[in-house]
């Protein structure tokens, strides 16, 4: 019976070690999934930032164009007022 008890104890230790290993693998996999999710979120945010920068450049260009047009109109009005 001594060998049977030893075998049972060894089996229990092996089972316990396997459970710990499974838990560690599952935990590592969960961490990997979270990391992948965060990387995807960062990529999405970077893409949005690039889009907003492009939009900002368009707005700056439109603002400059509008300012030039306003300046031209003001100059024309001043010219007309001075000639009267």
C-alpha positions in Angstrom: 0.0 0.0 0.0 2.9 2.4 0.5 3.6 2.5 -3.2 0.0 3.1 -4.0 -0.1 6.1 -1.6 3.1 7.4 -3.1 1.7 7.1 -6.6 -1.5 8.8 -5.5 0.5 11.6 -3.9 2.6 12.0 -7.0 -0.5 12.1 -9.2 -2.0 14.8 -7.0 1.2 16.9 -7.1 1.3 16.5 -10.9 -2.4 17.4 -11.2 -1.8 20.5 -8.9 1.3 21.5 -11.0 -0.8 21.2 -14.2 -3.5 23.3 -12.8 -1.0 26.1 -11.9 0.5 25.9 -15.3 -3.0 26.1 -17.0 -3.8 29.1 -14.9 -0.5 30.8 -15.8 -1.1 30.1 -19.5 -4.6 31.4 -19.3 -3.4 34.5 -17.5 -0.7 35.1 -20.1 -3.2 34.7 -22.9 -5.5 37.2 -21.3 -2.6 39.7 -21.0 -1.7 39.2 -24.6 -5.3 39.8 -25.7 -5.4 43.0 -23.6 -2.1 44.1 -25.1 -3.4 43.5 -28.6 -6.6 45.4 -27.8 -4.6 48.3 -26.5 -2.4 48.3 -29.6 -5.4 48.4 -31.8 -6.8 51.3 -29.8 -3.5 53.2 -30.2 -3.5 52.6 -33.9 -7.1 53.8 -34.2 -6.3 56.9 -32.2 -3.2 57.6 -34.3 -5.4 57.3 -37.5 -7.9 59.7 -36.0 -5.1 62.1 -35.1 -3.8 62.0 -38.6 -7.3 62.7 -40.0 -7.7 65.7 -37.6 -4.4 67.1 -38.6 -5.3 66.9 -42.2 -8.7 68.6 -41.4 -6.9 71.3 -39.5 -4.6 72.0 -42.4 -7.6 72.4 -44.7 -9.2 74.8 -42.2 -6.0 76.8 -42.0 -5.8 77.0 -45.8 -9.5 78.0 -46.0 -9.0 80.7 -43.3 -6.0 82.1 -45.1 -8.0 82.2 -48.3 -11.0 84.0 -46.6 -8.6 86.5 -45.0 -7.1 87.3 -48.4 -10.5 87.8 -49.9 -11.7 90.0 -47.1 -8.5 92.1 -47.4 -9.1 92.5 -51.1 -12.7 93.6 -50.6 -11.7 96.0 -47.9 -9.0 97.5 -50.2 -11.6 97.9 -52.9 -14.0 99.6 -50.6 -11.3 101.9 -49.3 -10.4 102.7 -52.9 -13.9 103.5 -53.9 -14.4 105.7 -50.8 -11.2 107.6 -51.4 -12.2 108.3 -55.1 -15.5 109.8 -54.1 
